[in-house]
Amino acid sequence: MPLRKDTAGSNPVSSLSSIKLQMSLISQQDREMVIEALEYYVQKLKDDNCTDASITAFQTLLNWVELEHFKYEN
C-alpha cells in the first residue's frame, strides 16, 4: 500500500534528515597527510618571504582541512 503525501513520515527525504550520516571522499589519514604537507608548505612560504596573499591562501586551505578533520573525528 503506497503512502499518501499527507501521511506523517511519508517523505523519504525528511526521514533521512533525522539520521546523522557522515560521508566523506577522503579518509582521516588522508586529511592528516594533507595537514602535515600544508603546514610544511606554509612554513616554507614564510621562510622564503612570499607574499602575504599567498601565505594567507594556503593557511586558509589548511584551516579548512583541519576543520574537516575535526568534523569527522570520532
C-alpha positions as CSV (number, residue, x, y, z in Angstrom):
1,M,0.0,0.0,0.0
2,P,1.7,3.3,-1.1
3,L,2.0,6.1,1.4
4,R,-0.1,9.2,0.9
5,K,1.6,12.6,0.6
6,D,-0.3,13.8,3.7
7,T,0.8,10.8,5.8
8,A,3.3,11.6,8.5
9,G,6.7,10.2,7.7
10,S,5.8,9.6,4.0
11,N,8.6,11.9,2.8
12,P,11.7,9.8,2.5
13,V,13.9,12.9,2.4
14,S,12.7,14.2,5.7
15,S,13.1,10.9,7.3
16,L,16.7,10.8,6.2
17,S,17.4,14.2,7.7
18,S,16.9,12.7,11.2
19,I,19.7,10.2,10.6
20,K,23.1,11.7,11.0
21,L,25.1,10.5,8.0
22,Q,28.7,11.5,7.7
23,M,30.1,10.5,4.3
24,S,33.5,11.6,3.1
25,L,35.5,11.2,-0.1
26,I,38.8,11.0,1.8
27,S,39.9,9.3,5.0
28,Q,41.2,10.8,8.2
29,Q,44.6,9.5,7.3
30,D,44.5,11.4,4.0
31,R,43.5,14.6,5.9
32,E,46.4,14.2,8.3
33,M,48.8,13.8,5.4
34,V,47.4,17.0,3.8
35,I,47.6,18.9,7.0
36,E,51.2,17.9,7.5
37,A,52.1,18.9,3.9
38,L,50.3,22.2,4.1
39,E,51.9,23.1,7.5
40,Y,55.3,22.4,5.9
41,Y,54.4,24.4,2.8
42,V,53.0,27.4,4.7
43,Q,56.2,27.5,6.8
44,K,58.3,27.3,3.6
45,L,56.4,30.2,2.2
46,K,57.0,32.2,5.3
47,D,60.7,31.3,5.4
48,D,61.0,32.3,1.7
49,N,59.3,35.7,2.4
50,C,56.5,35.0,0.0
51,T,53.6,37.5,-0.3
52,D,51.0,37.7,2.4
53,A,48.3,36.9,-0.1
54,S,50.0,33.6,-1.0
55,I,50.6,32.6,2.7
56,T,47.0,33.5,3.6
57,A,45.5,31.5,0.8
58,F,47.4,28.3,1.8
59,Q,46.8,29.0,5.5
60,T,43.0,29.3,4.8
61,L,43.1,25.9,3.0
62,L,45.0,24.4,5.9
63,N,42.4,25.7,8.3
64,W,39.6,24.3,6.2
65,V,41.2,20.8,6.1
66,E,41.8,20.9,9.9
67,L,38.1,21.7,10.4
68,E,37.1,18.8,8.2
69,H,39.5,16.6,10.1
70,F,37.9,17.7,13.4
71,K,34.4,17.3,11.9
72,Y,34.9,13.6,11.1
73,E,36.8,12.7,14.2
74,N,35.1,10.1,16.4
